Amino acid sequence: MGIFDELPLPADKDYLREDLSRIDESWVAARFDSLPHVVHILTSKDRDAAAQFLKEQSDIIEDVVDEVVHSYHSGFNRAIQNYSQILKLFSESTESISVLKVDLSEAKKRLSARNKQLHQLWYRSVTLRHIISLLDQIEDIAKVPARIEKLITEKQFYAAIQLHVQSILMLERGLQNVGALQDVRSDLTKLRGVLFFKVLEDLHAHLYNKGEYSVAGSTLLENDDEVPTTTAVALAAHNSQPLSRRTRLLKGDSQNSLQIDGSYRPGSVDGGSFDGHDEADSNEETTRINGSDVPKDSNNALHQMPTWLLNSTPDEFLETIRKSDAPLHVKYLQTMVECLCMLGKVAAAGAIICQRLRPTIHEIITSKIKAHAELLNSTRSSIGQGSQAGTGNLHFIKGQLESYQLPKQKRKNGISISGTLLAVSPVSPLMAPGGKAQVAAKELLDSILDAVVRIFENHVIVGELLEAKASQHAEMNTPKSLPVDINWNPDSEASQVTGGYSIGFSLTVLQSECQQLICEILRATPEAASADAAVQTARLASKVPSKNKKDGSEDGLTFAFRFTDAIISIPNQGVDLVRQGWNRKGPNVLQEGYGSAAVLPEEGIYLAASIYRPVIQFTDKLASMLPTKYSQLGNDGLQAFVENFVKDHFLPTMFVDYRKGVQQAISSPAAFRPRAHVATTYTPSIEKGRPVLQGLLAIDHLTKEVLGWAQAMPKFANDLVKYVQTFLERTYERCRTAYMEAVLEKQSYMLIGRHDIEKLMRLEPSSVYLPNPLGQSNVESNSSDAETIEAELELSELLLNLRPIKQENLIHDDNKLILLASLSDSLEYVADSIERLGQTTQRTSNHVGGKYHHSRSDSAPTRSLASFAQDYRKLAIDCLKVLRIEMQLETIFHMQEMANTEYLDDQDAEEPDDFIISLTAQITRRDEEMAPFISNAKRNYIFGGICGVAANASIKALVDMNSINLFGVQQICRNAIALEQALAAIPSIDSEAVQQRLDRVRTYYELLNMPFEALVAFITEHIHLFTPAEYANLLNIQVPGREIPPDAQDRVSDILSM
């Protein structure tokens, strides 16, 4: 940028700007020195040219100056003209003011001459205006009653009360001496009472959500995720879901949602959220106001004047309502309370609300139950018209259970599983955890408690407003010099101003009515709940807090309960009467109730599981809505009543009932009797006919039921798990007894208890077929194939050393063997079920413990369910081990006859030996009898040890023989073939392995038919096929026709030592 760039040159003279840019800027320096330029010209060679260059630059500058002067000339002229006009206007204004001063002085002189007349005229005009105003007031007041009646008809109560108060003030101050207005005074007095009852009725309707501006229950249900309310979604016993938006709002600061300055926090039952953004719908562009969508950017929509205040005179209250973000129903409640305060009827209104609170709640609960019954009746009639008469009110809960089902199939022997289980269960399928009766009771209680929560929030709003008015009244009437008690009781001084009405009182009555409903559902005595509720109400109304009790334990709500079995005497029934529902009422029991029997079964005590969770959620909601000074009343009362009932009555009753069922299940003659005529093939599915013993199947059913109650009542889960452990322990003892009855004093049972035998059996390859306790492998991971084979041979040697085996040491009763097989499978089934239930219970307790604060202080069970599952599985393994050892001993018992048999027959026999025929027949018979009760893997384990023992016994038998001929060798080979056929017929056994082992026996005995040289050649080629001792035995036995040289042993030893 040059210093000449900003010059105002026209577009056609742009060349001047370029010419100026070529002029040296030293010419415009502040302290210009001309001497260097003069010296330059004088010393230049061409002085004329240098002077001519300077002249050209001078001409350029003159042209630029001419252009600048031309550009600014018109502006200078206009400025000079404007300045002259301004001077002219100032001069004219000065002259006008001088003339005005003269005129004002003349007017003053003229007016001062008539001052008295003007004063009289002014006074007269004022008097006339006052008279006209007074007449207007009289005329207006005469029309006030009609206007008030019109406003009442239009439900503009605030405007009507404003007009009434203003009219009363006018009559008392300015028109008190006007006799013509006496009738108006009388009408206004009557209208005051009319207004009071109209406002009270409207307030009463909105308190119980029956008014025009109340939040509709249908909207809450249809728009669960859109409308924030204080109603939390009930958690299902078998399902865990994230908290909904409705529930999340409960966790916020909703304890003091109502503010006197008109602000409102969205923690209450309202039509929308006004605090800005919600995490569930932060991207939404609309919010909800009383059920309608309104753009969030529309502040006018949020701050419009409500319709019931449109005719009211603007004042501070109307401005507060207009600026408030509260929903319409809250604003309406504020308006009604303000109306009562303006009428001075707060105490009377509070007294009437208190008087009508209990019957109204009773009526609402009753109507809810009737509506529920009508809905069920209509549903029942629309679903099926062919239902038989006489099914009563329980027909609606028939059908399959939602989360708890009994198997509906029958065994192939015609035995119904469901009938067996129902015979031992203390409850019907309808009353079981998750059954239709439980679901129906929970749904009914949820709907009722949801309505009570919405009603209580209205009472919290009205109670806070009335207490605020009461505190203002106390401040106005209390001298500032008097000290204020910091332990002010909200139910003493404030209740006197509010006619006994307070948040604590409404909480007491609401919980009392809910308690009576629960007592009716549980079949407790209604009159006990009524008496206790009356005592609580009277005590709370006159309660004075104890300053010595800092924990507030005496200031909370307490509930008591008594039961019908305390007033009627029925001998020898005891718990059965309780379990049947406590539905026999004494002669003095009140007949009034809520009618819950129309929709619920009579077996009331077990419905405690379905009411527990709704009550806990209900008390949590109430506690979250209570102001800080009422926080001590939060979780006391109804929650304590339900928890005490569950702890002191429900749990003991259930323990006795289920203990009786367990005892009946395990002591029944058919409990441990394998069912006859079962299917020919084993199935692992219980639904498809797995032959689990009836006793253990019933125990599994009862265990699932008790743990179902634990899921429904997580606080008492530890107690219920202890019950389950007690039942499982008794059942285990009974199973152990049945096991011992089958194996007592038998050699197989004694052998599996030996440490060396137990270790070798654990190393056997076949132990992989055993159930794995605690997920461990049955075969030691560091054992090689050679070690397992060696262990199998060593075990076989140990068993063979037990010869002779006596028959009385064996289990010859096949029924006992079948029992052991069935017991093993049944124990494994129960163990698997216990493990699954234990994992589910652990996950549920961890989830509930982290989500709820109702944790039980009792210690956890000393043992886990997994440890019981381990015990059951170990006993199942013992049964299988006994069966395996028993079959091996049975094989040795038969095979030991070889030592007493002479194999020097003169002719070839056509049949195997008798002991082989007996053994194979026994193997086949026992396999067929056990096949329906155990899986193929277990059959392989039981019968898989026979082949190895038989082969080893056959080879060892050669030692006890003195001589054998060709026909004897053929007979032994025939025995091996018969045994191979019998074992190969068992589907679960590897026939190739059986053939390989028994072929070794045949090969061994066929070596006896070879000449010595051929035998030596065979030994040379198959050194490791047999042991040196076995090869030596081949040389020791006498075989007719075979010559053995004297050095035969030395030659064979040399070959084997190579």
KOLZAPA-372021 format. One record per residue (C-alpha): x, y, z. Coordinates in pm, whole numbers, padded with zeros to 5 digits, always signed. Example, Ala and Ser with C-alpha at 12.3 -4.5 7.8 and 13.67 -1.06 7.14 Angstrom:
+01230-00450+00780/+01367-00106+00714/
This chain:
+00000+00000+00000/+00136+00344-00101/+00058+00672+00066/-00143+00782-00240/-00366+00475-00269/-00663+00635-00087/-00686+00945-00308/-01037+00998-00460/-00939+00971-00828/-01202+00888-01095/-01184+00569-01298/-01068+00751-01610/-00775+00901-01422/-00628+00577-01288/-00306+00655-01475/-00244+00933-01226/-00229+00672-00950/+00036+00484-01145/+00230+00805-01208/+00214+00892-00841/+00345+00546-00753/+00662+00624-00953/+00731+00941-00753/+00977+00886-00475/+00808+00898-00133/+01093+01105+00001/+00919+01408-00150/+00642+01378+00108/+00866+01341+00412/+00775+01559+00708/+01121+01722+00704/+01195+01755+00334/+01556+01829+00240/+01591+01980-00109/+01969+02000-00112/+02028+01645-00238/+01794+01703-00533/+01967+02033-00627/+02308+01872-00608/+02178+01584-00822/+02059+01822-01094/+02378+02029-01091/+02601+01727-01107/+02405+01542-01372/+02533+01525-01723/+02201+01635-01874/+02072+01909-01651/+01782+01994-01881/+01655+01640-01883/+01671+01622-01504/+01487+01950-01469/+01230+01835-01723/+01170+01515-01516/+01104+01723-01209/+00862+01942-01404/+00668+01634-01522/+00634+01513-01166/+00512+01854-01057/+00247+01846-01332/+00127+01508-01215/+00089+01630-00857/-00100+01937-00975/-00341+01717-01171/-00401+01505-00864/-00464+01810-00650/-00712+01939-00906/-00902+01608-00894/-00912+01606-00515/-01042+01961-00500/-01303+01879-00759/-01421+01574-00562/-01460+01749-00224/-01591+02084-00346/-01962+01990-00349/-01942+01841+00000/-01790+02157+00139/-02071+02359-00013/-02346+02138+00139/-02188+02155+00481/-02177+02530+00473/-02544+02549+00369/-02657+02311+00649/-02471+02507+00909/-02640+02830+00801/-02987+02667+00821/-02915+02546+01174/-02826+02897+01281/-03148+03025+01131/-03363+02769+01319/-03199+02854+01651/-03277+03217+01595/-03644+03150+01517/-03682+02924+01825/-03546+03197+02051/-03800+03446+01919/-04093+03194+01965/-03998+03124+02327/-03989+03495+02405/-04344+03533+02268/-04461+03227+02471/-04328+03376+02793/-04526+03691+02737/-04847+03491+02670/-04802+03282+02985/-04758+03587+03205/-05078+03737+03066/-05271+03406+03126/-05147+03397+03484/-05277+03745+03552/-05620+03663+03410/-05659+03329+03597/-05558+03472+03933/-05851+03708+03916/-06110+03407+03929/-05934+03157+04160/-06223+03096+04406/-06478+03021+04135/-06248+02766+03972/-06188+02597+04308/-06560+02564+04369/-06617+02421+04025/-06334+02167+04078/-06473+02055+04416/-06817+02016+04269/-06686+01806+03983/-06501+01582+04231/-06816+01535+04437/-07021+01449+04133/-06762+01201+04015/-06763+01033+04359/-07142+01012+04352/-07138+00867+04003/-06868+00615+04110/-07069+00517+04416/-07380+00463+04208/-07177+00257+03964/-07044+00049+04251/-07392-00007+04389/-07512-00109+04048/-07214-00340+03999/-07250-00496+04343/-07616-00561+04280/-07512-00764+03976/-07233-00949+04162/-07442-01251+04280/-07559-01319+03928/-07206-01280+03792/-07069-01513+04059/-07333-01775+03979/-07244-01748+03613/-06875-01790+03689/-06957-02090+03909/-07153-02243+03624/-06855-02188+03394/-06622-02333+03663/-06428-02009+03684/-06394-02050+04059/-06092-01826+04106/-06256-01539+03921/-06575-01591+04122/-06386-01584+04452/-06190-01277+04339/-06518-01100+04266/-06668-01221+04593/-06372-01099+04801/-06367-00763+04627/-06739-00718+04674/-06718-00806+05044/-06438-00553+05088/-06644-00285+04915/-06947-00361+05129/-06738-00352+05447/-06541-00036+05367/-06727+00198+05137/-07088+00079+05132/-07138-00046+05486/-07410+00217+05546/-07613+00147+05232/-07923-00031+05353/-08041-00119+05004/-07752-00364+04973/-07864-00582+05265/-08004-00846+05031/-07681-00843+04836/-07489-00901+05158/-07710-01199+05237/-07666-01343+04886/-07291-01304+04905/-07285-01482+05239/-07476-01774+05089/-07255-01774+04783/-06949-01802+05005/-07074-02137+05129/-07170-02243+04776/-06824-02151+04650/-06659-02339+04933/-06843-02663+04864/-06800-02629+04487/-06427-02573+04523/-06400-02852+04778/-06589-03096+04554/-06369-03008+04257/-06057-03037+04469/-06179-03370+04602/-06240-03498+04248/-05892-03393+04134/-05730-03536+04447/-05852-03878+04337/-05788-03821+03964/-06155-03795+03875/-06153-03430+03769/-06153-03262+03433/-05782-03180+03445/-05661-03498+03615/-05404-03721+03452/-05602-04003+03291/-05500-04354+03383/-05549-04472+03026/-05296-04218+02903/-05043-04348+03155/-05084-04701+03033/-05087-04625+02662/-04795-04382+02668/-04577-04551+02922/-04253-04445+02759/-04368-04093+02674/-04526-03970+02992/-04310-03955+03307/-04506-04070+03608/-04436-04213+03947/-04556-04557+03847/-04276-04807+03810/-04304-05115+03595/-04325-05430+03811/-04028-05663+03776/-04115-06012+03678/-03988-06288+03896/-03789-06445+03611/-03699-06145+03410/-03472-05848+03458/-03510-05546+03238/-03360-05192+03242/-03551-04928+03427/-03805-04746+03213/-03820-04372+03188/-04109-04371+03430/-03900-04552+03691/-03586-04348+03628/-03769-04028+03710/-03848-04171+04050/-03479-04186+04132/-03434-03813+04074/-03507-03530+04309/-03879-03563+04340/-03913-03530+04714/-03997-03162+04702/-04130-03123+04353/-04376-02848+04434/-04232-02500+04484/-04416-02201+04619/-04272-01977+04351/-04448-02175+04082/-04158-02381+03952/-04211-02752+03919/-03979-03047+03889/-04077-03336+03665/-04077-03601+03933/-04451-03628+03979/-04747-03765+03792/-04777-03514+03516/-04829-03486+03148/-04479-03398+03042/-04125-03305+03125/-04043-02936+03124/-03689-02927+03253/-03529-02958+02913/-03372-03285+02804/-03443-03638+02905/-03198-03914+02844/-03458-04139+02689/-03587-03890+02429/-03322-03619+02402/-03370-03612+02025/-03740-03550+02036/-03866-03214+01921/-04183-03214+02124/-04290-03242+02484/-04622-03341+02632/-04856-03110+02818/-05158-03284+02964/-05144-03551+02699/-05090-03325+02395/-04772-03269+02193/-04630-02918+02205/-04311-02800+02034/-04029-02751+02281/-03938-02417+02126/-04281-02276+02191/-04250-02089+02519/-04590-01935+02461/-04748-02281+02464/-04583-02362+02794/-04677-02035+02958/-05032-01989+02839/-05293-01897+03094/-05504-02201+03187/-05865-02196+03071/-06006-02190+03428/-05827-01856+03491/-05917-01675+03170/-06185-01460+03337/-05976-01382+03645/-05833-01044+03732/-05453-01040+03687/-05266-01060+04016/-04948-01210+04157/-05092-01563+04179/-05200-01558+03814/-04857-01440+03710/-04699-01723+03908/-04930-01978+03747/-04861-01838+03402/-04485-01864+03447/-04498-02205+03612/-04378-02513+03424/-04601-02746+03622/-04856-02963+03438/-05218-02858+03423/-05346-03084+03699/-05086-02945+03942/-05176-02589+03847/-05539-02671+03903/-05469-02812+04249/-05271-02497+04329/-05565-02287+04215/-05813-02479+04429/-05595-02445+04739/-05555-02074+04672/-05932-02046+04643/-05977-02210+04984/-05721-01973+05134/-05900-01670+04987/-06226-01796+05133/-06058-01858+05469/-06183-02218+05471/-05854-02408+05492/-05928-02572+05827/-06282-02670+05727/-06159-02811+05396/-05883-03007+05569/-06129-03156+05815/-06368-03265+05539/-06082-03413+05332/-05969-03610+05636/-06323-03731+05697/-06374-03845+05339/-06025-03987+05277/-06074-04342+05405/-06420-04412+05254/-06309-04265+04922/-06000-04484+04905/-06212-04784+05004/-06457-04705+04727/-06181-04660+04469/-06020-04992+04558/-06356-05167+04550/-06444-05015+04212/-06105-05120+04074/-06166-05478+04181/-06519-05475+04038/-06391-05338+03708/-06122-05606+03706/-06383-05874+03769/-06608-05739+03492/-06314-05736+03253/-06235-06097+03339/-06598-06196+03296/-06618-06029+02955/-06289-06190+02851/-06409-06526+02971/-06735-06499+02782/-06561-06388+02462/-06293-06658+02470/-06521-06959+02498/-06891-07013+02523/-06862-07385+02591/-06730-07367+02945/-06921-07571+03195/-07127-07411+03468/-07013-07419+03826/-06647-07343+03760/-06688-07020+03956/-06455-06728+03957/-06143-06939+03923/-06213-07039+03562/-06016-06749+03426/-05688-06879+03564/-05707-07221+03402/-05459-07317+03134/-05088-07340+03110/-04870-07151+03351/-04655-06873+03216/-04324-06948+03383/-04393-07268+03574/-04528-07571+03394/-04584-07925+03498/-04520-08197+03242/-04853-08290+03093/-04746-08621+02935/-04802-08965+03072/-04546-09239+03097/-04586-09537+02875/-04692-09726+03181/-04983-09484+03224/-04845-09300+03527/-04903-08925+03507/-04611-08712+03619/-04830-08414+03694/-05050-08626+03915/-04747-08754+04104/-04609-08405+04158/-04943-08255+04258/-04979-08526+04518/-04675-08395+04710/-04684-08022+04634/-04858-07815+04901/-04993-07577+04635/-05181-07627+04313/-05021-07533+03979/-05232-07218+03982/-05080-07106+04312/-04725-07213+04229/-04461-06943+04168/-04547-06774+03841/-04884-06948+03828/-05198-06786+03698/-05325-06708+04045/-05000-06536+04139/-05002-06338+03816/-05365-06238+03864/-05300-06121+04222/-04994-05925+04117/-05173-05756+03827/-05466-05665+04049/-05244-05525+04323/-05025-05342+04073/-05324-05161+03924/-05461-05068+04267/-05128-04952+04408/-05058-04757+04090/-05382-04565+04140/-05299-04510+04507/-04956-04371+04414/-05111-04117+04178/-05363-04022+04446/-05091-03984+04708/-04892-03753+04484/-05192-03525+04462/-05213-03534+04840/-04844-03444+04862/-04902-03143+04638/-05206-03024+04833/-05045-03106+05168/-04732-02902+05087/-04944-02610+04972/-05159-02618+05285/-04853-02648+05509/-04693-02355+05329/-05006-02149+05396/-05005-02269+05756/-04641-02165+05801/-04718-01822+05653/-05009-01794+05893/-04782-01892+06184/-04518-01637+06082/-04779-01362+06065/-04912-01450+06412/-04576-01516+06582/-04376-01223+06721/-04024-01209+06584/-03879-01200+06933/-04010-01549+07016/-03770-01839+06950/-03867-02097+06691/-03844-02466+06776/-03618-02637+06526/-03790-02968+06601/-04119-02843+06471/-04365-03125+06431/-04538-03120+06093/-04842-03296+06236/-04909-03071+06537/-04916-02699+06469/-04977-02720+06096/-05256-02973+06140/-05444-02732+06363/-05451-02473+06084/-05533-02732+05819/-05808-02904+06015/-05597-03210+06097/-05500-03273+05736/-05134-03338+05655/-04916-03550+05429/-04846-03784+05718/-05216-03833+05782/-05291-03914+05417/-04993-04151+05404/-05120-04331+05712/-05472-04374+05579/-05358-04483+05231/-05120-04743+05371/-05385-04855+05617/-05637-04919+05339/-05375-05098+05133/-05296-05305+05440/-05660-05402+05478/-05672-05505+05111/-05361-05715+05154/-05507-05869+05468/-05811-05965+05267/-05597-06115+04990/-05393-06305+05249/-05712-06395+05437/-05606-06215+05752/-05881-06077+05975/-06017-05752+05825/-06137-05626+06161/-05783-05643+06298/-05657-05422+06018/-05949-05181+06066/-05888-05151+06438/-05519-05104+06388/-05577-04845+06118/-05814-04650+06340/-05562-04656+06623/-05288-04544+06388/-05498-04257+06256/-05588-04136+06604/-05232-04172+06726/-05088-03987+06430/-05340-03704+06461/-05237-03637+06824/-04876-03744+06807/-04608-03531+06966/-04253-03619+06868/-04021-03738+07139/-03708-03529+07153/-03522-03803+07333/-03569-04041+07042/-03329-03919+06780/-03363-04213+06550/-03729-04147+06491/-03821-04505+06549/-04125-04414+06758/-04246-04158+06507/-04295-04396+06220/-04601-04593+06125/-04660-04937+06273/-04908-05196+06158/-05031-05504+06337/-05223-05801+06210/-05418-06090+06354/-05559-06394+06181/-05880-06582+06193/-05719-06887+06342/-05669-06684+06659/-06043-06649+06718/-06171-06987+06606/-06070-07318+06753/-06043-07616+06521/-05849-07901+06682/-05588-08107+06498/-05577-07884+06192/-05309-07627+06271/-05108-07545+05965/-05354-07711+05730/-05609-07446+05824/-05358-07175+05746/-05259-07338+05422/-05621-07374+05314/-05648-06997+05318/-05772-06888+05664/-06106-06844+05498/-06318-06962+05791/-06429-06654+05972/-06548-06633+06329/-06887-06499+06421/-06756-06150+06500/-06555-06096+06183/-06666-05797+05980/-06829-05891+05653/-06723-05570+05478/-06440-05606+05234/-06317-05517+04891/-06455-05813+04699/-06116-05955+04602/-06261-06306+04628/-06433-06239+04296/-06101-06247+04113/-05865-06434+04344/-05860-06792+04476/-05922-06875+04839/-05572-07011+04910/-05464-06674+05037/-05139-06716+05230/-04932-06821+04929/-05029-06499+04751/-04780-06325+04980/-04517-06399+04715/-04709-06206+04449/-04780-05905+04670/-04429-05871+04812/-04259-05704+04515/-04548-05465+04432/-04559-05353+04796/-04183-05290+04805/-04202-05088+04484/-04509-04908+04615/-04340-04803+04940/-04030-04695+04747/-04243-04469+04530/-04416-04320+04833/-04081-04260+05002/-03942-04090+04692/-04235-03847+04687/-04225-03754+05055/-04074-03419+05155/-03758-03428+05361/-03926-03373+05695/-04151-03674+05634/-03867-03902+05524/-03889-04094+05853/-04229-04226+05741/-04094-04357+05410/-04038-04731+05431/-04215-04786+05760/-04566-04923+05794/-04690-05125+05501/-04349-05257+05403/-04274-05359+05761/-04615-05526+05784/-04560-05733+05469/-04204-05824+05562/-04309-05925+05914/-04594-06129+05774/-04362-06309+05533/-04099-06367+05802/-04328-06465+06089/-04613-06645+05912/-04558-06719+05546/-04207-06865+05571/-04280-07092+05873/-04604-07212+05715/-04434-07281+05385/-04147-07463+05557/-04389-07692+05739/-04593-07754+05425/-04297-07832+05204/-04126-08035+05473/-04441-08244+05489/-04438-08274+05110/-04073-08377+05108/-04134-08634+05378/-04430-08770+05187/-04229-08782+04864/-03931-08973+05003/-04122-09202+05238/-04376-09324+04986/-04343-09696+04899/-04316-09601+04530/-04060-09326+04589/-03758-09549+04517/-03926-09816+04311/-03823-09821+03945/-04139-09811+03740/-04224-10132+03558/-04302-10163+03187/-04105-09855+03098/-03988-09778+02748/-03729-10012+02602/-03486-09729+02521/-03346-09464+02751/-03429-09097+02685/-03244-08810+02856/-03544-08577+02842/-03778-08577+03139/-04060-08456+02916/-04017-08756+02687/-04014-09011+02967/-03678-09019+03143/-03737-09278+03415/-03639-09065+03714/-03749-09215+04043/-04076-09065+04163/-03931-08955+04495/-03643-08764+04340/-03864-08621+04068/-04099-08489+04336/-03805-08345+04533/-03680-08168+04221/-04027-08026+04168/-04053-07906+04528/-03703-07756+04514/-03789-07557+04203/-04106-07435+04369/-03928-07315+04682/-03659-07140+04478/-03940-06987+04274/-04066-06832+04596/-03710-06709+04659/-03705-06532+04323/-04036-06369+04403/-03907-06248+04742/-03533-06181+04702/-03495-06040+05052/-03581-06379+05201/-03387-06579+04943/-03130-06691+05200/-03400-06833+05425/-03563-07017+05138/-03230-07149+05013/-03171-07284+05364/-03508-07458+05343/-03406-07611+05012/-03079-07727+05159/-03263-07887+05449/-03491-08070+05207/-03199-08178+04989/-03008-08302+05291/-03301-08517+05405/-03348-08649+05055/-02978-08731+05028/-02995-08925+05351/-03292-09120+05217/-03109-09192+04891/-02804-09299+05085/-03023-09533+05288/-03171-09688+04973/-02821-09727+04832/-02694-09892+05149/-02989-10131+05160/-02889-10258+04817/-02512-10289+04870/-02475-10354+05242/-02222-10630+05322/-02160-10689+04951/-01807-10731+04826/-01843-10471+04548/-01936-10200+04797/-01639-10286+05016/-01400-10281+04721/-01489-09933+04596/-01414-09803+04944/-01054-09925+04925/-00809-09650+04840/-00606-09858+04592/-00914-09978+04408/-01060-09626+04398/-00734-09487+04256/-00710-09756+03987/-01073-09706+03887/-01007-09335+03849/-00715-09415+03615/-00917-09653+03400/-01004-09520+03053/-01368-09610+03104/-01397-09353+03389/-01459-09086+03124/-01815-09216+03109/-01877-09118+03470/-02046-08785+03561/-01792-08512+03628/-01823-08361+03976/-01767-07983+03971/-01660-07999+03608/-01340-08200+03681/-01214-08471+03456/-01249-08825+03585/-00926-08937+03420/-00614-08775+03552/-00478-08546+03285/-00113-08646+03340/-00174-09019+03291/-00057-09175+02964/-00218-09455+02766/+00036-09704+02897/-00045-09605+03254/-00417-09641+03200/-00371-09987+03046/-00140-10085+03329/-00398-09958+03581/-00667-10164+03415/-00448-10476+03425/-00352-10410+03785/-00716-10370+03885/-00797-10695+03705/-00514-10869+03892/-00648-10738+04225/-00994-10867+04147/-00862-11207+04033/-00665-11236+04355/-00996-11229+04541/-01079-11577+04414/-01265-11774+04514/-01562-11540+04494/-01851-11653+04712/-02206-11622+04589/-02338-11466+04910/-02099-11173+04860/-02261-11083+04528/-02584-10897+04453/-02797-11162+04291/-03124-10970+04319/-03166-10804+03981/-03418-10558+04128/-03145-10413+04348/-02918-10373+04049/-03196-10200+03857/-03256-09976+04159/-02889-09881+04168/-02895-09798+03797/-03214-09596+03825/-03092-09428+04144/-02769-09327+03974/-02950-09167+03679/-03204-08999+03906/-02932-08860+04133/-02749-08722+03833/-03069-08562+03708/-03129-08396+04044/-02764-08287+04067/-02781-08119+03726/-03106-07951+03822/-02959-07829+04154/-02656-07684+03976/-02874-07493+03730/-03097-07366+04008/-02795-07264+04213/-02650-07063+03925/-02984-06898+03859/-03032-06817+04227/-02680-06673+04252/-02731-06451+03946/-03067-06336+04075/-02934-06256+04422/-02639-06064+04277/-02868-05869+04044/-03122-05789+04312/-02854-05708+04569/-02704-05448+04337/-03036-05301+04235/-03238-05295+04555/-03144-05179+04899/-03372-05431+05072/-03089-05666+05160/-03140-05908+05441/-02903-05882+05732/-02914-06256+05798/-02604-06454+05714/-02590-06647+05391/-02624-07027+05392/-02313-07205+05510/-02321-07438+05208/-02397-07364+04849/-02636-07558+04631/-02338-07663+04420/-02197-07858+04715/-02525-08050+04745/-02514-08119+04372/-02163-08256+04422/-02285-08489+04698/-02568-08619+04480/-02333-08673+04187/-02077-08853+04399/-02345-09092+04522/-02454-09147+04161/-02093-09230+04072/-02073-09473+04363/-02380-09653+04228/-02215-09690+03888/-01888-09807+04040/-02069-10070+04244/-02246-10193+03931/-01921-10210+03733/-01732-10397+04008/-02036-10618+04064/-02040-10729+03699/-01666-10790+03706/-01697-10997+04025/-01989-11184+03871/-01768-11262+03571/-01486-11386+03795/-01739-11592+03994/-01838-11778+03678/-01496-11789+03517/-01333-11947+03826/-01509-12270+03729/-01245-12317+03459/-00999-12432+03726/-01231-12718+03816/-01299-12824+03459/-01111-13103+03275/-01042-13009+02914/-00948-13359+02796/-01267-13437+02606/-01277-13730+02361/-01501-13547+02121/-01580-13192+02017/-01862-13031+02223/-02127-12830+02040/-02210-12585+02323/-01999-12362+02547/-01949-12453+02908/-02243-12417+03142/-02083-12137+03342/-02030-11939+03019/-02390-11993+02921/-02502-11878+03264/-02273-11573+03250/-02382-11462+02904/-02749-11511+02992/-02700-11302+03304/-02519-11026+03110/-02793-11014+02848/-03074-11015+03103/-02925-10743+03321/-02842-10524+03023/-03200-10546+02899/-03334-10468+03243/-03100-10170+03299/-03124-10029+02946/-03436-09813+03008/-03286-09658+03322/-02938-09546+03221/-02775-09397+02916/-02558-09591+02672/-02243-09435+02814/-02329-09561+03160/-02411-09906+03020/-02071-09907+02854/-01912-09826+03189/-02106-10094+03377/-02058-10380+03129/-01733-10260+02970/-01514-10413+03242/-01638-10767+03183/-01432-10834+02871/-01095-10746+03024/-01158-10945+03340/-01288-11246+03143/-00989-11243+02907/-00742-11211+03191/-00918-11483+03392/-00917-11717+03091/-00545-11677+03040/-00470-11706+03412/-00678-12024+03430/-00412-12210+03233/-00192-12209+03542/-00444-12420+03734/-00476-12678+03455/-00256-12988+03445/-00329-13095+03088/-00544-13001+02791/-00604-13159+02454/-00718-13032+02117/-01086-13056+02201/-01027-12866+02524/-00863-12581+02333/-01159-12572+02096/-01398-12564+02393/-01218-12265+02548/-01223-12088+02210/-01592-12164+02186/-01640-12007+02532/-01457-11693+02416/-01673-11669+02106/-01994-11701+02311/-01880-11434+02552/-01782-11209+02261/-02127-11247+02104/-02300-11164+02432/-02092-10850+02489/-02114-10738+02127/-02493-10750+02153/-02479-10459+02400/-02512-10152+02173/-02299-09922+02386/-01992-10151+02398/-01717-10129+02136/-01740-10468+01964/-01400-10429+01801/-01228-10386+02138/-01415-10692+02271/-01316-10896+01967/-00953-10787+01997/-00926-10893+02360/-01104-11227+02320/-00909-11302+02000/-00599-11273+02217/-00745-11546+02441/-00814-11774+02145/-00468-11708+02002/-00313-11790+02335/-00486-12126+02366/-00433-12211+01998/-00059-12186+02061/-00097-12509+02257/-00168-12691+01930/+00163-12580+01774/+00483-12792+01777/+00761-12652+01991/+00965-12518+01701/+00662-12342+01554/+00587-12200+01903/+00945-12072+01928/+00912-11907+01586/+00585-11743+01697/+00741-11619+02020/+01031-11474+01821/+00794-11280+01599/+00550-11179+01882/+00766-11121+02185/+00534-10857+02341/+00201-11021+02261/+00207-11213+02592/+00406-11179+02912/+00703-11407+02985/+00504-11579+03254/+00222-11649+03010/+00467-11791+02754/+00620-12004+03031/+00277-12140+03123/+00235-12261+02766/+00540-12483+02813/+00443-12611+03157/+00106-12760+03069/+00086-13109+02926/-00065-13135+02580/-00106-13488+02436/+00108-13533+02125/+00331-13228+02185/+00700-13281+02270/+00881-13021+02475/+01268-13045+02487/+01442-13018+02824/+01597-12682+02741/+01268-12532+02623/+01241-12287+02913/+01600-12165+02860/+01552-12113+02488/+01227-11920+02540/+01388-11713+02815/+01678-11628+02585/+01437-11518+02314/+01234-11304+02552/+01546-11144+02700/+01669-11022+02364/
